[in-house]
Amino acid sequence: MKLNDLLATDALIPSLPEGVSRILGEFQNEEPDLRRINQLLSGEVGLTVRILRLVNSARYSAGGQRIGTVEAATAMLGLKATRQLVQAAAVGGAFKGVTDVDMTDFWRHSLDVAKIAQSLAEEFRLDAGIAFTAGLLHGTGDLILKMAMPDLVSLQPAFATDDGRYEAQIAELGYAYPEVGAAFAARWQFPQAIVEAIRHQCDPQEGDDRTYSSLLYLACWSARAHELDIEGTALFDTFPHGVAQAIGMTDAGRLCDDKVIAWTAVDEGRDFS
């Protein structure tokens, strides 16, 4: 299937759920009503669970204090971050039962990438929410491809451990999951910085703003190295030094340590899926 045909097939790219659309509609008002947003969120139980999981796993809360209610989460985050988190949390509910995909494992890995990207953004004094959301969504294009072409050879290995997936899809299709994921993010009205980071996650030198795509590239590399149990000299030898140096990252060891983040537990991935 050609890329244009895939993107033109509405049934393959999940639409924004009606409940989420109503919530985002309130954000678009000139003066959004936080109480109304909380009220709308209270009617979306699954979405609320994923929001609270994200808030706590992403370490948004100061001092490690856990957030137990959506009201506490929105009060702490503010309108801009809350909107972004609502969109990100809704993605988990948009992909259900994709053929031959362990969704718990997929989201566990995606959350790892998101957490690493967020940590790097904090170090560079960038928008950690942008980085986290781009990391969380980075593999959604692969899910869409799997729904469209479940028997495609380049989709058969598990996403989390396949470090040659991008090249294999380019060879087989002429395009790959980053382009599809970027189209999905754009359709769901995510900020352009997130769309472009996803689009150029495998070729950050191609984007106009290479910073977030480079952070995402490095986060994906680190999470996949963890999945593949690459350690020691082999880990350092495969580190993408060029990408790191291009954004001024001088400490390669920062991502060559098995304790880069608190790695996502299986139950956390299950709660998000």
GULUM-994273 format. One record per residue (C-alpha): residue in three letters; residue number from 1; x, y, z. Coordinates in nm, 3 decimals. Example, Ala and Ser with C-alpha at 12.3 -4.5 7.8 and 13.67 -1.06 7.14 Angstrom:
<rs>
r aa = ALA; i = 1; x = 1.230; y = -0.450; z = 0.780 $
r aa = SER; i = 2; x = 1.367; y = -0.106; z = 0.714 $
</rs>
This chain:
<rs>
r aa = MET; i = 1; x = 0.000; y = 0.000; z = 0.000 $
r aa = LYS; i = 2; x = 0.132; y = 0.342; z = -0.094 $
r aa = LEU; i = 3; x = 0.168; y = 0.606; z = 0.176 $
r aa = ASN; i = 4; x = -0.096; y = 0.838; z = 0.027 $
r aa = ASP; i = 5; x = -0.346; y = 0.551; z = 0.007 $
r aa = LEU; i = 6; x = -0.277; y = 0.455; z = 0.367 $
r aa = LEU; i = 7; x = -0.321; y = 0.809; z = 0.496 $
r aa = ALA; i = 8; x = -0.640; y = 0.852; z = 0.294 $
r aa = THR; i = 9; x = -0.801; y = 0.547; z = 0.455 $
r aa = ASP; i = 10; x = -0.982; y = 0.691; z = 0.757 $
r aa = ALA; i = 11; x = -1.059; y = 0.347; z = 0.900 $
r aa = LEU; i = 12; x = -0.687; y = 0.279; z = 0.949 $
r aa = ILE; i = 13; x = -0.595; y = 0.597; z = 1.136 $
r aa = PRO; i = 14; x = -0.795; y = 0.620; z = 1.461 $
r aa = SER; i = 15; x = -1.018; y = 0.924; z = 1.488 $
r aa = LEU; i = 16; x = -1.020; y = 1.153; z = 1.788 $
r aa = PRO; i = 17; x = -1.277; y = 1.004; z = 2.032 $
r aa = GLU; i = 18; x = -1.591; y = 1.214; z = 2.083 $
r aa = GLY; i = 19; x = -1.534; y = 1.250; z = 2.457 $
r aa = VAL; i = 20; x = -1.177; y = 1.368; z = 2.406 $
r aa = SER; i = 21; x = -1.293; y = 1.605; z = 2.133 $
r aa = ARG; i = 22; x = -1.536; y = 1.768; z = 2.379 $
r aa = ILE; i = 23; x = -1.260; y = 1.810; z = 2.636 $
r aa = LEU; i = 24; x = -1.022; y = 1.961; z = 2.381 $
r aa = GLY; i = 25; x = -1.303; y = 2.186; z = 2.263 $
r aa = GLU; i = 26; x = -1.317; y = 2.341; z = 2.609 $
r aa = PHE; i = 27; x = -0.942; y = 2.408; z = 2.589 $
r aa = GLN; i = 28; x = -1.001; y = 2.602; z = 2.267 $
r aa = ASN; i = 29; x = -1.230; y = 2.853; z = 2.436 $
r aa = GLU; i = 30; x = -1.088; y = 3.198; z = 2.494 $
r aa = GLU; i = 31; x = -1.102; y = 3.135; z = 2.869 $
r aa = PRO; i = 32; x = -1.107; y = 2.757; z = 2.930 $
r aa = ASP; i = 33; x = -1.298; y = 2.652; z = 3.243 $
r aa = LEU; i = 34; x = -1.083; y = 2.412; z = 3.443 $
r aa = ARG; i = 35; x = -1.384; y = 2.298; z = 3.648 $
r aa = ARG; i = 36; x = -1.569; y = 2.210; z = 3.328 $
r aa = ILE; i = 37; x = -1.260; y = 2.022; z = 3.200 $
r aa = ASN; i = 38; x = -1.245; y = 1.822; z = 3.524 $
r aa = GLN; i = 39; x = -1.616; y = 1.748; z = 3.496 $
r aa = LEU; i = 40; x = -1.576; y = 1.620; z = 3.141 $
r aa = LEU; i = 41; x = -1.274; y = 1.413; z = 3.241 $
r aa = SER; i = 42; x = -1.469; y = 1.254; z = 3.526 $
r aa = GLY; i = 43; x = -1.701; y = 1.100; z = 3.268 $
r aa = GLU; i = 44; x = -1.410; y = 0.932; z = 3.088 $
r aa = VAL; i = 45; x = -1.292; y = 0.672; z = 3.340 $
r aa = GLY; i = 46; x = -1.039; y = 0.494; z = 3.121 $
r aa = LEU; i = 47; x = -0.890; y = 0.823; z = 3.010 $
r aa = THR; i = 48; x = -0.863; y = 0.944; z = 3.370 $
r aa = VAL; i = 49; x = -0.679; y = 0.627; z = 3.472 $
r aa = ARG; i = 50; x = -0.425; y = 0.675; z = 3.194 $
r aa = ILE; i = 51; x = -0.382; y = 1.045; z = 3.277 $
r aa = LEU; i = 52; x = -0.304; y = 0.965; z = 3.641 $
r aa = ARG; i = 53; x = -0.068; y = 0.689; z = 3.535 $
r aa = LEU; i = 54; x = 0.115; y = 0.928; z = 3.304 $
r aa = VAL; i = 55; x = 0.132; y = 1.207; z = 3.559 $
r aa = ASN; i = 56; x = 0.291; y = 0.979; z = 3.814 $
r aa = SER; i = 57; x = 0.514; y = 0.776; z = 3.583 $
r aa = ALA; i = 58; x = 0.641; y = 1.089; z = 3.411 $
r aa = ARG; i = 59; x = 0.745; y = 1.231; z = 3.748 $
r aa = TYR; i = 60; x = 0.556; y = 1.555; z = 3.692 $
r aa = SER; i = 61; x = 0.486; y = 1.575; z = 4.065 $
r aa = ALA; i = 62; x = 0.739; y = 1.758; z = 4.278 $
r aa = GLY; i = 63; x = 0.929; y = 1.555; z = 4.533 $
r aa = GLY; i = 64; x = 0.790; y = 1.227; z = 4.405 $
r aa = GLN; i = 65; x = 0.446; y = 1.289; z = 4.560 $
r aa = ARG; i = 66; x = 0.186; y = 1.074; z = 4.390 $
r aa = ILE; i = 67; x = -0.119; y = 1.240; z = 4.236 $
r aa = GLY; i = 68; x = -0.442; y = 1.057; z = 4.311 $
r aa = THR; i = 69; x = -0.717; y = 1.262; z = 4.146 $
r aa = VAL; i = 70; x = -0.764; y = 1.428; z = 3.812 $
r aa = GLU; i = 71; x = -0.845; y = 1.757; z = 3.990 $
r aa = ALA; i = 72; x = -0.508; y = 1.749; z = 4.165 $
r aa = ALA; i = 73; x = -0.336; y = 1.664; z = 3.837 $
r aa = THR; i = 74; x = -0.492; y = 1.948; z = 3.637 $
r aa = ALA; i = 75; x = -0.435; y = 2.199; z = 3.919 $
r aa = MET; i = 76; x = -0.067; y = 2.108; z = 3.930 $
r aa = LEU; i = 77; x = -0.009; y = 2.092; z = 3.554 $
r aa = GLY; i = 78; x = -0.195; y = 2.396; z = 3.431 $
r aa = LEU; i = 79; x = -0.398; y = 2.422; z = 3.112 $
r aa = LYS; i = 80; x = -0.125; y = 2.380; z = 2.851 $
r aa = ALA; i = 81; x = 0.029; y = 2.066; z = 3.002 $
r aa = THR; i = 82; x = -0.313; y = 1.922; z = 3.087 $
r aa = ARG; i = 83; x = -0.429; y = 1.950; z = 2.727 $
r aa = GLN; i = 84; x = -0.116; y = 1.776; z = 2.606 $
r aa = LEU; i = 85; x = -0.154; y = 1.502; z = 2.865 $
r aa = VAL; i = 86; x = -0.521; y = 1.446; z = 2.775 $
r aa = GLN; i = 87; x = -0.423; y = 1.397; z = 2.411 $
r aa = ALA; i = 88; x = -0.139; y = 1.162; z = 2.502 $
r aa = ALA; i = 89; x = -0.351; y = 0.956; z = 2.740 $
r aa = ALA; i = 90; x = -0.628; y = 0.924; z = 2.482 $
r aa = VAL; i = 91; x = -0.386; y = 0.754; z = 2.242 $
r aa = GLY; i = 92; x = -0.371; y = 0.450; z = 2.469 $
r aa = GLY; i = 93; x = -0.742; y = 0.395; z = 2.420 $
r aa = ALA; i = 94; x = -0.727; y = 0.450; z = 2.043 $
r aa = PHE; i = 95; x = -0.532; y = 0.133; z = 1.968 $
r aa = LYS; i = 96; x = -0.698; y = -0.181; z = 2.095 $
r aa = GLY; i = 97; x = -0.633; y = -0.538; z = 1.992 $
r aa = VAL; i = 98; x = -0.390; y = -0.476; z = 1.705 $
r aa = THR; i = 99; x = -0.325; y = -0.812; z = 1.540 $
r aa = ASP; i = 100; x = -0.023; y = -1.002; z = 1.675 $
r aa = VAL; i = 101; x = 0.094; y = -0.709; z = 1.890 $
r aa = ASP; i = 102; x = 0.148; y = -0.739; z = 2.264 $
r aa = MET; i = 103; x = 0.001; y = -0.399; z = 2.352 $
r aa = THR; i = 104; x = 0.121; y = -0.413; z = 2.711 $
r aa = ASP; i = 105; x = 0.477; y = -0.464; z = 2.592 $
r aa = PHE; i = 106; x = 0.439; y = -0.198; z = 2.323 $
r aa = TRP; i = 107; x = 0.327; y = 0.069; z = 2.570 $
r aa = ARG; i = 108; x = 0.581; y = -0.040; z = 2.831 $
r aa = HIS; i = 109; x = 0.857; y = 0.025; z = 2.577 $
r aa = SER; i = 110; x = 0.695; y = 0.348; z = 2.457 $
r aa = LEU; i = 111; x = 0.677; y = 0.477; z = 2.814 $
r aa = ASP; i = 112; x = 1.047; y = 0.399; z = 2.855 $
r aa = VAL; i = 113; x = 1.126; y = 0.607; z = 2.546 $
r aa = ALA; i = 114; x = 0.900; y = 0.885; z = 2.672 $
r aa = LYS; i = 115; x = 1.067; y = 0.896; z = 3.014 $
r aa = ILE; i = 116; x = 1.418; y = 0.905; z = 2.866 $
r aa = ALA; i = 117; x = 1.320; y = 1.179; z = 2.620 $
r aa = GLN; i = 118; x = 1.168; y = 1.380; z = 2.904 $
r aa = SER; i = 119; x = 1.481; y = 1.340; z = 3.116 $
r aa = LEU; i = 120; x = 1.702; y = 1.461; z = 2.830 $
r aa = ALA; i = 121; x = 1.473; y = 1.758; z = 2.764 $
r aa = GLU; i = 122; x = 1.500; y = 1.861; z = 3.128 $
r aa = GLU; i = 123; x = 1.879; y = 1.855; z = 3.101 $
r aa = PHE; i = 124; x = 1.870; y = 2.076; z = 2.793 $
r aa = ARG; i = 125; x = 1.605; y = 2.304; z = 2.946 $
r aa = LEU; i = 126; x = 1.356; y = 2.221; z = 2.675 $
r aa = ASP; i = 127; x = 0.984; y = 2.149; z = 2.704 $
r aa = ALA; i = 128; x = 0.981; y = 1.814; z = 2.885 $
r aa = GLY; i = 129; x = 0.614; y = 1.761; z = 2.801 $
r aa = ILE; i = 130; x = 0.681; y = 1.788; z = 2.427 $
r aa = ALA; i = 131; x = 0.965; y = 1.537; z = 2.456 $
r aa = PHE; i = 132; x = 0.763; y = 1.295; z = 2.672 $
r aa = THR; i = 133; x = 0.463; y = 1.298; z = 2.440 $
r aa = ALA; i = 134; x = 0.678; y = 1.252; z = 2.129 $
r aa = GLY; i = 135; x = 0.839; y = 0.953; z = 2.296 $
r aa = LEU; i = 136; x = 0.505; y = 0.804; z = 2.393 $
r aa = LEU; i = 137; x = 0.370; y = 0.838; z = 2.039 $
r aa = HIS; i = 138; x = 0.687; y = 0.748; z = 1.850 $
r aa = GLY; i = 139; x = 0.572; y = 0.397; z = 1.755 $
r aa = THR; i = 140; x = 0.207; y = 0.464; z = 1.674 $
r aa = GLY; i = 141; x = 0.280; y = 0.463; z = 1.302 $
r aa = ASP; i = 142; x = 0.396; y = 0.104; z = 1.334 $
r aa = LEU; i = 143; x = 0.061; y = 0.006; z = 1.488 $
r aa = ILE; i = 144; x = -0.123; y = 0.168; z = 1.199 $
r aa = LEU; i = 145; x = 0.095; y = -0.017; z = 0.949 $
r aa = LYS; i = 146; x = 0.024; y = -0.341; z = 1.134 $
r aa = MET; i = 147; x = -0.349; y = -0.279; z = 1.110 $
r aa = ALA; i = 148; x = -0.320; y = -0.203; z = 0.739 $
r aa = MET; i = 149; x = -0.078; y = -0.478; z = 0.638 $
r aa = PRO; i = 150; x = -0.055; y = -0.738; z = 0.917 $
r aa = ASP; i = 151; x = 0.150; y = -0.982; z = 0.710 $
r aa = LEU; i = 152; x = 0.419; y = -0.736; z = 0.603 $
r aa = VAL; i = 153; x = 0.761; y = -0.894; z = 0.655 $
r aa = SER; i = 154; x = 0.915; y = -0.583; z = 0.810 $
r aa = LEU; i = 155; x = 0.641; y = -0.578; z = 1.075 $
r aa = GLN; i = 156; x = 0.688; y = -0.929; z = 1.203 $
r aa = PRO; i = 157; x = 0.962; y = -0.882; z = 1.465 $
r aa = ALA; i = 158; x = 0.861; y = -0.722; z = 1.794 $
r aa = PHE; i = 159; x = 0.879; y = -0.344; z = 1.773 $
r aa = ALA; i = 160; x = 1.071; y = -0.299; z = 2.098 $
r aa = THR; i = 161; x = 1.363; y = -0.521; z = 2.000 $
r aa = ASP; i = 162; x = 1.384; y = -0.466; z = 1.623 $
r aa = ASP; i = 163; x = 1.669; y = -0.221; z = 1.566 $
r aa = GLY; i = 164; x = 1.652; y = -0.259; z = 1.186 $
r aa = ARG; i = 165; x = 1.281; y = -0.188; z = 1.147 $
r aa = TYR; i = 166; x = 1.305; y = 0.157; z = 0.989 $
r aa = GLU; i = 167; x = 1.548; y = 0.046; z = 0.717 $
r aa = ALA; i = 168; x = 1.347; y = -0.271; z = 0.648 $
r aa = GLN; i = 169; x = 1.024; y = -0.077; z = 0.601 $
r aa = ILE; i = 170; x = 1.191; y = 0.179; z = 0.374 $
r aa = ALA; i = 171; x = 1.322; y = -0.109; z = 0.161 $
r aa = GLU; i = 172; x = 0.988; y = -0.288; z = 0.153 $
r aa = LEU; i = 173; x = 0.747; y = 0.006; z = 0.129 $
r aa = GLY; i = 174; x = 0.942; y = 0.317; z = 0.040 $
r aa = TYR; i = 175; x = 0.826; y = 0.478; z = 0.367 $
r aa = ALA; i = 176; x = 0.820; y = 0.377; z = 0.733 $
r aa = TYR; i = 177; x = 0.645; y = 0.418; z = 1.065 $
r aa = PRO; i = 178; x = 0.778; y = 0.770; z = 1.148 $
r aa = GLU; i = 179; x = 0.592; y = 0.926; z = 0.855 $
r aa = VAL; i = 180; x = 0.272; y = 0.740; z = 0.941 $
r aa = GLY; i = 181; x = 0.301; y = 0.832; z = 1.309 $
r aa = ALA; i = 182; x = 0.355; y = 1.197; z = 1.222 $
r aa = ALA; i = 183; x = 0.037; y = 1.194; z = 1.012 $
r aa = PHE; i = 184; x = -0.153; y = 1.043; z = 1.305 $
r aa = ALA; i = 185; x = -0.017; y = 1.308; z = 1.547 $
r aa = ALA; i = 186; x = -0.111; y = 1.585; z = 1.304 $
r aa = ARG; i = 187; x = -0.465; y = 1.449; z = 1.266 $
r aa = TRP; i = 188; x = -0.502; y = 1.450; z = 1.644 $
r aa = GLN; i = 189; x = -0.388; y = 1.814; z = 1.654 $
r aa = PHE; i = 190; x = -0.071; y = 1.759; z = 1.853 $
r aa = PRO; i = 191; x = 0.175; y = 2.053; z = 1.851 $
r aa = GLN; i = 192; x = 0.388; y = 2.080; z = 1.538 $
r aa = ALA; i = 193; x = 0.705; y = 2.021; z = 1.742 $
r aa = ILE; i = 194; x = 0.574; y = 1.674; z = 1.835 $
r aa = VAL; i = 195; x = 0.467; y = 1.598; z = 1.477 $
r aa = GLU; i = 196; x = 0.812; y = 1.688; z = 1.343 $
r aa = ALA; i = 197; x = 0.997; y = 1.502; z = 1.617 $
r aa = ILE; i = 198; x = 0.805; y = 1.186; z = 1.531 $
r aa = ARG; i = 199; x = 0.853; y = 1.239; z = 1.157 $
r aa = HIS; i = 200; x = 1.232; y = 1.273; z = 1.188 $
r aa = GLN; i = 201; x = 1.297; y = 1.039; z = 1.482 $
r aa = CYS; i = 202; x = 1.510; y = 0.808; z = 1.265 $
r aa = ASP; i = 203; x = 1.677; y = 1.080; z = 1.057 $
r aa = PRO; i = 204; x = 1.705; y = 1.386; z = 1.286 $
r aa = GLN; i = 205; x = 1.949; y = 1.562; z = 1.053 $
r aa = GLU; i = 206; x = 1.664; y = 1.609; z = 0.803 $
r aa = GLY; i = 207; x = 1.430; y = 1.819; z = 1.016 $
r aa = ASP; i = 208; x = 1.416; y = 2.199; z = 1.034 $
r aa = ASP; i = 209; x = 1.435; y = 2.188; z = 1.414 $
r aa = ARG; i = 210; x = 1.659; y = 1.895; z = 1.495 $
r aa = THR; i = 211; x = 1.657; y = 1.924; z = 1.872 $
r aa = TYR; i = 212; x = 1.347; y = 1.725; z = 1.967 $
r aa = SER; i = 213; x = 1.395; y = 1.468; z = 1.690 $
r aa = SER; i = 214; x = 1.753; y = 1.418; z = 1.810 $
r aa = LEU; i = 215; x = 1.637; y = 1.374; z = 2.169 $
r aa = LEU; i = 216; x = 1.382; y = 1.120; z = 2.047 $
r aa = TYR; i = 217; x = 1.647; y = 0.939; z = 1.841 $
r aa = LEU; i = 218; x = 1.872; y = 0.910; z = 2.147 $
r aa = ALA; i = 219; x = 1.585; y = 0.803; z = 2.371 $
r aa = CYS; i = 220; x = 1.483; y = 0.529; z = 2.125 $
r aa = TRP; i = 221; x = 1.843; y = 0.410; z = 2.102 $
r aa = SER; i = 222; x = 1.878; y = 0.390; z = 2.480 $
r aa = ALA; i = 223; x = 1.546; y = 0.210; z = 2.534 $
r aa = ARG; i = 224; x = 1.617; y = -0.041; z = 2.258 $
r aa = ALA; i = 225; x = 1.968; y = -0.109; z = 2.389 $
r aa = HIS; i = 226; x = 1.804; y = -0.190; z = 2.721 $
r aa = GLU; i = 227; x = 1.554; y = -0.423; z = 2.550 $
r aa = LEU; i = 228; x = 1.839; y = -0.602; z = 2.370 $
r aa = ASP; i = 229; x = 2.054; y = -0.626; z = 2.685 $
r aa = ILE; i = 230; x = 2.349; y = -0.453; z = 2.518 $
r aa = GLU; i = 231; x = 2.610; y = -0.378; z = 2.782 $
r aa = GLY; i = 232; x = 2.964; y = -0.257; z = 2.842 $
r aa = THR; i = 233; x = 3.192; y = -0.180; z = 2.548 $
r aa = ALA; i = 234; x = 2.936; y = -0.300; z = 2.295 $
r aa = LEU; i = 235; x = 2.687; y = -0.047; z = 2.431 $
r aa = PHE; i = 236; x = 2.932; y = 0.244; z = 2.409 $
r aa = ASP; i = 237; x = 3.047; y = 0.137; z = 2.061 $
r aa = THR; i = 238; x = 2.694; y = 0.153; z = 1.922 $
r aa = PHE; i = 239; x = 2.615; y = 0.490; z = 2.082 $
r aa = PRO; i = 240; x = 2.507; y = 0.748; z = 1.818 $
r aa = HIS; i = 241; x = 2.786; y = 0.997; z = 1.895 $
r aa = GLY; i = 242; x = 2.713; y = 1.213; z = 1.589 $
r aa = VAL; i = 243; x = 2.351; y = 1.277; z = 1.687 $
r aa = ALA; i = 244; x = 2.452; y = 1.353; z = 2.046 $
r aa = GLN; i = 245; x = 2.728; y = 1.591; z = 1.947 $
r aa = ALA; i = 246; x = 2.500; y = 1.775; z = 1.704 $
r aa = ILE; i = 247; x = 2.285; y = 1.893; z = 1.996 $
r aa = GLY; i = 248; x = 2.576; y = 1.953; z = 2.233 $
r aa = MET; i = 249; x = 2.551; y = 1.635; z = 2.439 $
r aa = THR; i = 250; x = 2.901; y = 1.558; z = 2.561 $
r aa = ASP; i = 251; x = 2.835; y = 1.284; z = 2.817 $
r aa = ALA; i = 252; x = 2.778; y = 0.965; z = 2.616 $
r aa = GLY; i = 253; x = 2.791; y = 0.767; z = 2.938 $
r aa = ARG; i = 254; x = 2.467; y = 0.936; z = 3.042 $
r aa = LEU; i = 255; x = 2.276; y = 0.696; z = 2.815 $
r aa = CYS; i = 256; x = 2.519; y = 0.406; z = 2.828 $
r aa = ASP; i = 257; x = 2.418; y = 0.312; z = 3.181 $
r aa = ASP; i = 258; x = 2.160; y = 0.047; z = 3.259 $
r aa = LYS; i = 259; x = 2.010; y = 0.283; z = 3.518 $
r aa = VAL; i = 260; x = 1.915; y = 0.561; z = 3.274 $
r aa = ILE; i = 261; x = 1.560; y = 0.577; z = 3.416 $
r aa = ALA; i = 262; x = 1.337; y = 0.371; z = 3.642 $
r aa = TRP; i = 263; x = 1.238; y = 0.126; z = 3.370 $
r aa = THR; i = 264; x = 0.865; y = 0.083; z = 3.317 $
r aa = ALA; i = 265; x = 0.707; y = -0.215; z = 3.488 $
r aa = VAL; i = 266; x = 0.477; y = -0.452; z = 3.302 $
r aa = ASP; i = 267; x = 0.173; y = -0.351; z = 3.507 $
r aa = GLU; i = 268; x = 0.230; y = 0.013; z = 3.412 $
r aa = GLY; i = 269; x = 0.224; y = -0.078; z = 3.044 $
r aa = ARG; i = 270; x = -0.088; y = -0.286; z = 3.104 $
r aa = ASP; i = 271; x = -0.268; y = 0.001; z = 3.277 $
r aa = PHE; i = 272; x = -0.196; y = 0.229; z = 2.985 $
r aa = SER; i = 273; x = -0.301; y = -0.015; z = 2.712 $
</rs>
